[in-house]
Amino acid sequence: MAFSARLSRHLPNLIAGFALMIAVLVETGPASAQVTAFKQAVAEAAAQDEDIAAFYRENDYKALWTGADEEHRARRSELFRAISGAEAHGLPVSRYNPDAVLAMLRDVRSPRDRGTAEVELSKVFLKYARDIQTGMLIPKRIISQIVREIPYRDRKTYLQDLTKSSPTAFFRALPPRSLEYNALLKEKIEMEQLLSQGGWGPTVPAGKLEPGDRGNDVIALRNRLIAMGYLERSNAVDYDAALTEAVRQFQVAHGLNSDGVAGPATMKQVNIGVEKRLQSVIVAMERERWFNTDRGKRHVLVNIPDFSAKIIDDGKVTFQTRSVVGAAREDRPTPEFSDVMEHMVVNPSWYVPRSIVTKEYLPQLKRNPYAVNHIEITDSRGRKVNRGSVNFSRYTARSFPFSMRQPPSRSNALGLVKFMFPNKYNIYLHDTPAKSLFDRDVRAFSHGCVRLSEPFEFAYALLAPQSADPEGEFQAVLRSGRETKVVLKEPVPVHLIYRTAVTNARGHTEYRDDVYGRDARIWNALSKAGVALRGVQG
């Protein structure tokens, strides 16, 4: 029998029995000796954990968990209920070793035993509290491009706040309170039920199907979409109008171009099983814990695998556009972090990053000094360099002394506007002359920055709170042709996230491709830490 099931049956009796045993301990023997032995045991057991040691030292080594009164009993009860239910949040119950902790409580025979158990309960509590509030894993140890600042709380405050709170309310408030997290909890249960029922049935063997096709492969596609809830039950053997519409709905829910044709990209997503989808949900829950912070009443949200950029006001999407993100190459993926957008630059110059200058342009200049002649070469003082007077062959990537700049123009690599949230990664949002890329299903082509399909409309939406005519003011600056900085009177937080399981406006979970393979690596780390998929009966 699973631990959580055993615990749910026996926890009340265990807690009550332990409370009685504590009461007997407290009432027997010289009071001062009892207290001294307990305090010494607590001090010794807590010595290796600075936060726990400081908490008990500041509270005169008074018990938080192991007293005989109802308050202590309630804390113990809620702690064990929480860790027994950790699996519902995608956390492994084994991480908190509840069997060993219960055995320790049952074996308490002296004040020293009680002091040791007291500290062990605090250790388990702190591990669980931080895990469920800000994540079990440390993301940058798994993926270097996750450079998000995790909103860790001071560990000691968990203990301090518990003493001032109702245990039930305190534990209930620990997980993220976002709508996204709650939707993921619900999706996890649904995926686990599907897993126990065998999933969505056989996969579709065809590489491509389209309206007008018929036969066994069409039937396989039909049956799978029925199982997924995109199509009413039917005996049709043709790729008819109903199946076409079902494919369109599936494509929308998976971030694909909704043409109703089940091409290779669509078939790939159709054939992904419940196990993989459940992994995506559990990874998304861990990611949501890393992102458990105030995102701003108004903020910009860029979901890298969704290839989208959204402006969100009071929890609602008020503007959305397609995006192109960094290519899935070692030096180009878009990192994950948050910062604050302060201004936009209209008619921007493109100051070519050093890595592009030395890796891409310098080899071309060595072959032909007039290569990439749409970009100016400048010296350390910003003066334009005469290409004909430079022997580029004499320079290496390290010794190349020049910079490169593309002046404002419609063909500028940044297009006609860029949106700045100054950061050490040199990442920003911008326009682009390469418009055709936005028509693709997978849009990972940039050097790391995020290109927007509708940058002007994005600018209008950002300027709307501070302008009676945002479009007119923007266009006036644009027509000047001059590089111009436009300050946002109210800076806007920008969050670059990576979610392959996302919630739409109706509260339904949609899925995206793991374009950089990051979620697969996070799942592997979670699995090594003890997280496992499970099927549950509905």
C-alpha positions as CSV (number, residue, x, y, z in Angstrom):
1,M,0.0,0.0,0.0
2,A,1.3,3.5,-0.9
3,F,2.5,5.6,2.0
4,S,-0.1,8.3,1.3
5,A,-2.9,5.8,1.6
6,R,-1.4,4.3,4.8
7,L,-1.0,7.7,6.3
8,S,-4.5,8.9,5.5
9,R,-5.8,5.8,7.4
10,H,-3.6,5.9,10.4
11,L,-2.5,9.5,10.8
12,P,-5.2,10.6,13.3
13,N,-4.3,7.7,15.6
14,L,-0.6,8.2,15.2
15,I,-0.8,11.9,16.0
16,A,-3.1,11.3,19.0
17,G,-0.9,8.5,20.3
18,F,2.2,10.7,20.0
19,A,0.4,13.6,21.8
20,L,-0.4,11.2,24.7
21,M,3.2,10.0,24.8
22,I,4.4,13.6,24.9
23,A,2.0,14.5,27.7
24,V,3.4,11.6,29.7
25,L,7.0,12.7,29.1
26,V,6.3,16.2,30.1
27,E,4.5,15.2,33.3
28,T,7.2,12.7,34.6
29,G,10.6,13.4,36.1
30,P,12.0,16.7,37.4
31,A,10.7,19.6,35.2
32,S,14.0,21.5,35.1
33,A,15.9,18.3,34.0
34,Q,13.3,17.6,31.4
35,V,13.5,21.1,29.9
36,T,17.3,21.2,30.0
37,A,17.6,17.8,28.3
38,F,15.2,18.8,25.6
39,K,16.9,22.1,24.9
40,Q,20.3,20.5,24.8
41,A,19.1,17.9,22.3
42,V,17.5,20.6,20.1
43,A,20.7,22.7,20.1
44,E,22.8,19.7,19.2
45,A,20.4,18.5,16.5
46,A,20.1,21.9,15.0
47,A,23.8,22.8,15.0
48,Q,24.4,21.8,11.4
49,D,21.6,24.0,10.1
50,E,22.2,27.7,10.7
51,D,18.6,28.8,10.0
52,I,17.0,26.2,12.3
53,A,19.6,26.8,15.0
54,A,19.0,30.5,14.9
55,F,15.2,30.1,15.1
56,Y,15.4,27.9,18.2
57,R,18.0,30.0,19.8
58,E,15.9,33.1,19.4
59,N,12.9,31.3,20.8
60,D,14.7,29.9,23.9
61,Y,14.6,26.4,22.4
62,K,10.9,26.1,22.8
63,A,9.1,23.3,21.0
64,L,7.3,24.1,17.7
65,W,6.0,20.6,16.9
66,T,6.4,18.2,19.8
67,G,4.4,19.8,22.6
68,A,1.4,18.0,24.1
69,D,-1.2,20.8,23.4
70,E,-3.6,21.0,20.5
71,E,-1.6,23.7,18.7
72,H,1.4,21.4,18.4
73,R,-0.8,18.5,17.5
74,A,-2.4,20.5,14.7
75,R,1.0,21.5,13.3
76,R,2.2,17.9,13.2
77,S,-1.0,16.8,11.6
78,E,-0.9,19.4,8.9
79,L,2.8,18.7,8.1
80,F,2.1,15.0,7.6
81,R,-1.0,15.6,5.6
82,A,1.1,18.0,3.4
83,I,4.0,15.7,2.7
84,S,1.6,12.7,2.2
85,G,-0.1,14.8,-0.5
86,A,3.2,16.0,-2.2
87,E,2.7,13.7,-5.1
88,A,-0.4,15.7,-6.2
89,H,2.0,18.6,-6.8
90,G,4.5,16.5,-8.7
91,L,6.9,16.2,-5.7
92,P,8.1,12.8,-4.5
93,V,6.8,11.8,-1.1
94,S,10.0,9.8,-0.6
95,R,12.0,13.1,-0.5
96,Y,10.5,13.8,2.9
97,N,11.1,10.3,4.3
98,P,7.8,10.3,6.2
99,D,8.1,6.6,7.3
100,A,11.4,7.4,9.0
101,V,10.0,10.5,10.7
102,L,6.9,8.6,12.0
103,A,9.2,5.9,13.3
104,M,11.3,8.5,15.1
105,L,8.1,9.9,16.7
106,R,6.9,6.5,17.8
107,D,10.3,5.7,19.3
108,V,10.5,8.8,21.5
109,R,11.2,7.7,25.0
110,S,13.0,10.6,26.6
111,P,13.3,14.4,26.4
112,R,16.4,14.0,24.3
113,D,14.6,11.8,21.9
114,R,11.8,14.5,21.7
115,G,14.4,17.2,21.1
116,T,15.9,15.2,18.2
117,A,12.4,14.6,16.7
118,E,11.6,18.3,17.1
119,V,14.5,19.4,14.9
120,E,13.8,16.6,12.4
121,L,10.3,17.8,11.9
122,S,11.6,21.3,11.3
123,K,14.0,20.0,8.7
124,V,11.3,18.1,6.8
125,F,9.0,21.1,7.1
126,L,11.6,23.6,5.6
127,K,12.4,21.2,2.8
128,Y,8.7,20.8,1.9
129,A,7.9,24.5,2.3
130,R,10.6,25.6,-0.1
131,D,10.0,22.8,-2.6
132,I,6.3,23.5,-3.0
133,Q,6.7,27.3,-3.0
134,T,9.8,27.9,-5.1
135,G,10.7,24.5,-6.6
136,M,12.6,21.4,-5.7
137,L,15.3,21.9,-8.4
138,I,17.8,24.7,-8.8
139,P,17.3,25.5,-12.5
140,K,20.6,27.0,-13.5
141,R,22.3,23.7,-12.3
142,I,20.4,21.9,-15.0
143,I,20.2,24.5,-17.8
144,S,22.6,27.4,-18.0
145,Q,20.2,29.5,-20.1
146,I,17.7,29.6,-17.2
147,V,19.0,32.7,-15.5
148,R,15.8,33.6,-13.7
149,E,16.1,34.9,-10.2
150,I,14.1,32.4,-8.1
151,P,12.1,34.3,-5.3
152,Y,13.5,32.3,-2.4
153,R,12.2,33.2,1.0
154,D,14.5,33.4,4.1
155,R,14.1,29.8,5.5
156,K,13.8,31.1,9.0
157,T,10.7,33.1,8.2
158,Y,8.8,29.9,7.4
159,L,9.3,28.7,11.0
160,Q,8.5,32.2,12.4
161,D,5.3,32.6,10.3
162,L,4.1,29.2,11.2
163,T,4.1,30.1,14.9
164,K,1.8,33.1,14.1
165,S,-0.6,31.3,11.8
166,S,-3.3,28.7,11.7
167,P,-1.5,25.5,10.5
168,T,-4.2,24.6,8.1
169,A,-4.2,28.1,6.5
170,F,-0.4,28.3,6.4
171,F,0.1,25.0,4.6
172,R,-2.8,25.8,2.2
173,A,-1.1,29.1,1.2
174,L,2.4,27.5,0.5
175,P,1.9,26.4,-3.2
176,P,1.7,29.1,-6.0
177,R,-1.8,30.7,-6.0
178,S,-1.8,31.5,-9.7
179,L,-4.6,30.5,-12.0
180,E,-1.9,28.7,-14.1
181,Y,-0.8,26.5,-11.3
182,N,-4.4,25.6,-10.4
183,A,-5.1,24.7,-14.0
184,L,-2.0,22.5,-14.1
185,L,-3.0,20.7,-11.0
186,K,-6.4,19.9,-12.7
187,E,-4.7,18.8,-15.9
188,K,-2.3,16.6,-14.0
189,I,-5.2,14.7,-12.5
190,E,-6.9,14.3,-15.9
191,M,-3.7,13.1,-17.5
192,E,-3.2,10.6,-14.7
193,Q,-6.7,9.3,-15.3
194,L,-6.1,9.0,-19.0
195,L,-2.8,7.2,-18.3
196,S,-4.6,4.6,-16.2
197,Q,-7.1,4.1,-19.0
198,G,-4.5,3.4,-21.6
199,G,-4.2,6.9,-23.2
200,W,-5.6,7.9,-26.5
201,G,-5.2,4.6,-28.3
202,P,-3.0,3.7,-31.3
203,T,-0.9,6.3,-33.0
204,V,-1.4,7.4,-36.6
205,P,1.2,5.7,-39.0
206,A,0.8,8.2,-41.9
207,G,3.3,11.0,-42.5
208,K,0.7,13.3,-43.9
209,L,-3.1,13.3,-44.5
210,E,-5.3,15.9,-46.0
211,P,-8.9,16.6,-46.9
212,G,-10.2,14.0,-49.5
213,D,-8.0,11.2,-48.2
214,R,-9.7,8.0,-47.0
215,G,-8.8,4.6,-45.6
216,N,-7.2,3.1,-42.4
217,D,-4.8,6.0,-41.7
218,V,-7.7,8.4,-41.8
219,I,-9.6,6.1,-39.5
220,A,-6.7,6.1,-37.1
221,L,-6.5,9.9,-37.1
222,R,-10.2,10.1,-36.6
223,N,-10.1,7.7,-33.6
224,R,-7.2,9.5,-32.0
225,L,-8.9,12.9,-32.3
226,I,-12.1,11.5,-30.9
227,A,-10.2,10.1,-27.9
228,M,-8.6,13.5,-27.4
229,G,-11.9,15.3,-27.5
230,Y,-11.6,17.2,-30.7
231,L,-14.2,15.2,-32.7
232,E,-17.6,13.7,-32.0
233,R,-17.9,10.0,-32.4
234,S,-18.2,9.0,-36.0
235,N,-17.8,6.0,-38.4
236,A,-16.6,8.2,-41.3
237,V,-13.7,6.8,-43.3
238,D,-13.1,10.0,-45.3
239,Y,-11.1,13.0,-44.4
240,D,-14.3,15.1,-44.5
241,A,-15.2,18.6,-43.3
242,A,-15.7,17.4,-39.7
243,L,-12.3,15.9,-39.5
244,T,-10.8,18.9,-41.2
245,E,-12.3,21.2,-38.5
246,A,-11.1,18.8,-35.8
247,V,-7.6,19.0,-37.1
248,R,-7.8,22.8,-37.2
249,Q,-8.9,22.9,-33.6
250,F,-6.0,20.5,-32.7
251,Q,-3.5,22.7,-34.5
252,V,-4.7,25.8,-32.7
253,A,-4.3,24.1,-29.4
254,H,-0.8,23.0,-30.2
255,G,0.5,26.3,-31.7
256,L,0.5,25.2,-35.3
257,N,-0.7,26.9,-38.5
258,S,-4.4,25.9,-38.6
259,D,-4.8,24.9,-42.2
260,G,-6.7,21.7,-41.5
261,V,-4.0,19.5,-43.2
262,A,-2.4,16.9,-41.0
263,G,1.2,17.4,-42.2
264,P,4.4,16.2,-40.5
265,A,4.4,18.9,-37.7
266,T,0.7,18.1,-36.9
267,M,1.3,14.3,-37.0
268,K,4.2,14.7,-34.6
269,Q,2.0,16.4,-32.1
270,V,-1.0,14.0,-32.7
271,N,1.2,11.0,-31.9
272,I,2.7,12.2,-28.7
273,G,1.3,10.1,-25.9
274,V,-0.2,10.8,-22.5
275,E,3.0,10.0,-20.7
276,K,4.9,12.8,-22.5
277,R,2.0,15.3,-21.9
278,L,1.9,14.4,-18.2
279,Q,5.7,15.0,-18.0
280,S,5.2,18.4,-19.6
281,V,2.5,19.3,-17.0
282,I,4.7,18.2,-14.1
283,V,7.7,20.2,-15.5
284,A,5.4,23.2,-15.9
285,M,4.3,23.0,-12.3
286,E,8.0,23.0,-11.2
287,R,8.6,26.0,-13.5
288,E,5.6,27.8,-12.1
289,R,7.1,27.4,-8.6
290,W,10.3,29.0,-9.9
291,F,8.2,31.9,-11.2
292,N,6.1,32.2,-8.0
293,T,6.3,36.0,-7.8
294,D,4.3,39.2,-8.5
295,R,4.5,39.6,-12.3
296,G,3.1,43.1,-12.5
297,K,-0.4,44.4,-13.0
298,R,0.7,45.1,-16.6
299,H,3.5,42.9,-18.0
300,V,4.8,41.4,-21.2
301,L,5.0,37.6,-21.3
302,V,7.1,35.9,-24.0
303,N,6.7,32.1,-24.0
304,I,9.6,30.8,-26.0
305,P,8.1,27.4,-27.2
306,D,4.8,29.2,-28.0
307,F,6.6,31.7,-30.3
308,S,4.4,34.4,-28.9
309,A,4.6,37.7,-27.1
310,K,1.7,39.0,-25.0
311,I,0.7,42.1,-23.1
312,I,-1.2,41.2,-20.0
313,D,-3.3,43.7,-18.1
314,D,-4.9,42.6,-14.8
315,G,-4.5,38.9,-15.7
316,K,-6.1,39.3,-19.2
317,V,-4.3,39.2,-22.5
318,T,-4.9,42.5,-24.2
319,F,-2.5,42.1,-27.1
320,Q,-0.8,39.1,-28.7
321,T,1.6,38.7,-31.6
322,R,3.7,35.9,-33.1
323,S,7.4,35.9,-32.4
324,V,10.7,34.5,-33.6
325,V,13.1,33.3,-30.9
326,G,16.7,32.2,-30.7
327,A,17.8,29.3,-32.9
328,A,18.2,25.9,-31.3
329,R,22.0,26.1,-31.5
330,E,24.5,26.2,-28.6
331,D,25.2,29.9,-28.8
332,R,21.7,31.2,-29.9
333,P,18.8,30.0,-27.7
334,T,16.8,32.7,-25.9
335,P,17.5,32.7,-22.2
336,E,14.8,32.7,-19.5
337,F,14.7,35.7,-17.2
338,S,12.7,38.7,-16.1
339,D,13.5,42.4,-16.3
340,V,11.7,45.7,-16.8
341,M,11.1,47.5,-20.1
342,E,12.0,51.1,-19.8
343,H,11.8,52.5,-23.4
344,M,11.6,51.7,-27.1
345,V,13.9,53.0,-29.8
346,V,12.3,54.0,-33.1
347,N,14.4,53.9,-36.2
348,P,17.2,52.0,-34.4
349,S,20.7,51.4,-35.4
350,W,21.9,47.9,-35.1
351,Y,25.1,47.7,-33.1
352,V,26.3,44.3,-34.2
353,P,27.2,42.0,-31.3
354,R,30.9,41.2,-31.0
355,S,30.2,37.5,-31.4
356,I,28.5,38.1,-34.8
357,V,31.3,40.5,-35.9
358,T,34.1,38.0,-35.2
359,K,32.4,34.7,-36.0
360,E,30.3,35.7,-39.1
361,Y,31.5,39.0,-40.6
362,L,35.3,39.0,-40.0
363,P,35.8,35.8,-42.1
364,Q,33.8,37.4,-45.0
365,L,35.8,40.6,-44.7
366,K,39.1,38.7,-44.9
367,R,37.9,37.3,-48.3
368,N,36.5,40.6,-49.5
369,P,36.9,43.9,-47.6
370,Y,33.6,45.2,-49.2
371,A,31.5,42.3,-48.0
372,V,28.4,43.1,-45.9
373,N,28.7,46.7,-47.2
374,H,25.3,47.6,-45.8
375,I,27.0,47.7,-42.4
376,E,29.4,50.4,-41.3
377,I,32.7,49.6,-39.7
378,T,33.7,52.0,-37.0
379,D,36.8,52.7,-34.8
380,S,36.9,53.1,-31.1
381,R,35.7,56.7,-31.4
382,G,32.7,55.7,-33.5
383,R,34.2,57.1,-36.7
384,K,33.5,55.3,-40.0
385,V,36.4,53.3,-41.3
386,N,37.5,53.2,-44.9
387,R,37.4,49.5,-45.8
388,G,39.9,49.9,-48.6
389,S,42.6,51.0,-46.2
390,V,42.3,48.0,-43.8
391,N,44.0,44.6,-44.2
392,F,41.4,42.5,-42.5
393,S,43.5,39.3,-42.9
394,R,45.9,40.5,-40.2
395,Y,43.3,40.3,-37.5
396,T,42.0,37.4,-35.4
397,A,38.7,37.3,-33.6
398,R,40.5,38.5,-30.5
399,S,42.6,41.3,-32.0
400,F,39.9,42.8,-34.4
401,P,39.8,46.4,-33.2
402,F,36.7,47.6,-34.9
403,S,32.9,47.7,-34.3
404,M,30.1,47.4,-36.8
405,R,26.9,49.3,-37.0
406,Q,23.9,49.2,-39.4
407,P,22.2,52.6,-39.7
408,P,18.4,53.0,-39.4
409,S,16.5,51.8,-42.4
410,R,13.7,49.4,-43.4
411,S,16.3,46.7,-44.1
412,N,17.9,47.1,-40.7
413,A,18.2,43.8,-38.9
414,L,16.2,45.3,-36.0
415,G,13.5,46.7,-38.4
416,L,12.1,50.0,-37.4
417,V,11.6,49.7,-33.6
418,K,13.2,47.8,-30.7
419,F,11.9,47.5,-27.2
420,M,14.5,47.7,-24.4
421,F,14.6,46.1,-21.0
422,P,18.4,46.6,-20.3
423,N,20.0,43.3,-19.2
424,K,23.4,41.8,-19.2
425,Y,22.3,39.1,-21.8
426,N,21.7,41.8,-24.5
427,I,18.3,40.4,-25.2
428,Y,15.4,42.6,-26.4
429,L,12.3,42.6,-28.5
430,H,12.4,44.1,-32.0
431,D,10.9,44.4,-35.5
432,T,12.5,42.5,-38.4
433,P,12.6,42.8,-42.2
434,A,12.4,39.0,-42.4
435,K,8.6,38.8,-42.2
436,S,8.2,35.4,-44.0
437,L,9.5,33.5,-40.9
438,F,6.3,34.3,-39.0
439,D,4.4,32.0,-41.3
440,R,6.2,28.9,-40.1
441,D,5.1,26.5,-37.4
442,V,8.6,26.5,-35.7
443,R,10.1,30.0,-35.4
444,A,13.5,29.6,-33.8
445,F,15.9,31.5,-36.1
446,S,17.3,34.5,-34.3
447,H,20.6,35.0,-32.5
448,G,18.7,35.1,-29.2
449,C,16.6,38.2,-29.3
450,V,12.8,38.1,-29.8
451,R,11.4,39.3,-33.1
452,L,7.8,40.5,-33.3
453,S,5.4,39.9,-36.1
454,E,3.4,43.1,-35.3
455,P,5.9,45.5,-33.7
456,F,4.0,48.7,-34.5
457,E,0.8,47.4,-32.9
458,F,2.8,46.2,-29.9
459,A,4.2,49.7,-29.6
460,Y,0.8,51.3,-29.8
461,A,-0.5,49.0,-27.0
462,L,2.5,49.9,-24.8
463,L,2.0,53.6,-25.4
464,A,-1.8,53.6,-24.9
465,P,-1.7,54.3,-21.2
466,Q,0.4,57.5,-21.7
467,S,-1.0,58.8,-24.9
468,A,-4.3,60.0,-26.3
469,D,-3.1,59.0,-29.8
470,P,-0.4,56.4,-29.5
471,E,-0.5,55.4,-33.2
472,G,-0.2,59.0,-34.4
473,E,2.6,59.8,-32.0
474,F,4.5,56.7,-32.9
475,Q,4.1,57.2,-36.6
476,A,5.3,60.8,-36.3
477,V,8.5,59.7,-34.7
478,L,8.9,56.9,-37.3
479,R,8.4,59.3,-40.2
480,S,11.3,61.5,-38.9
481,G,13.7,58.8,-39.9
482,R,15.8,59.7,-36.9
483,E,16.9,57.3,-34.2
484,T,14.7,58.3,-31.3
485,K,14.3,57.0,-27.7
486,V,10.6,56.9,-26.5
487,V,10.4,56.4,-22.7
488,L,7.6,54.5,-21.1
489,K,6.3,56.6,-18.3
490,E,5.4,53.4,-16.4
491,P,8.0,50.8,-16.9
492,V,6.6,47.3,-17.8
493,P,8.0,44.0,-16.4
494,V,9.0,41.6,-19.1
495,H,9.1,37.8,-18.5
496,L,10.7,35.4,-20.9
497,I,9.4,32.0,-19.9
498,Y,9.6,28.5,-21.4
499,R,6.4,26.4,-21.1
500,T,5.4,23.4,-23.2
501,A,2.2,23.0,-21.2
502,V,0.2,26.3,-21.2
503,T,-3.3,27.4,-20.2
504,N,-5.5,29.2,-22.7
505,A,-8.0,31.9,-22.0
506,R,-10.7,29.3,-21.4
507,G,-8.7,27.5,-18.8
508,H,-7.8,24.5,-21.0
509,T,-4.2,23.2,-21.2
510,E,-2.5,23.3,-24.5
511,Y,0.8,21.9,-25.5
512,R,3.9,23.1,-27.4
513,D,7.0,21.4,-28.8
514,D,10.1,21.3,-26.6
515,V,12.0,23.4,-29.1
516,Y,15.3,23.5,-27.1
517,G,14.9,20.2,-25.3
518,R,14.9,22.0,-21.9
519,D,11.8,20.4,-20.5
520,A,13.2,16.9,-21.3
521,R,16.3,17.8,-19.2
522,I,14.2,19.1,-16.4
523,W,12.1,16.0,-16.4
524,N,15.2,13.8,-16.2
525,A,16.3,15.8,-13.2
526,L,12.9,15.5,-11.5
527,S,12.8,11.7,-12.3
528,K,16.3,11.3,-10.7
529,A,15.0,13.1,-7.6
530,G,12.1,10.6,-7.3
531,V,9.3,12.0,-9.3
532,A,7.4,9.3,-11.2
533,L,4.3,9.1,-13.4
534,R,1.3,7.4,-12.0
535,G,-2.1,6.6,-13.3
536,V,-5.1,7.1,-11.1
537,Q,-8.6,5.8,-11.4
538,G,-11.3,8.4,-12.0
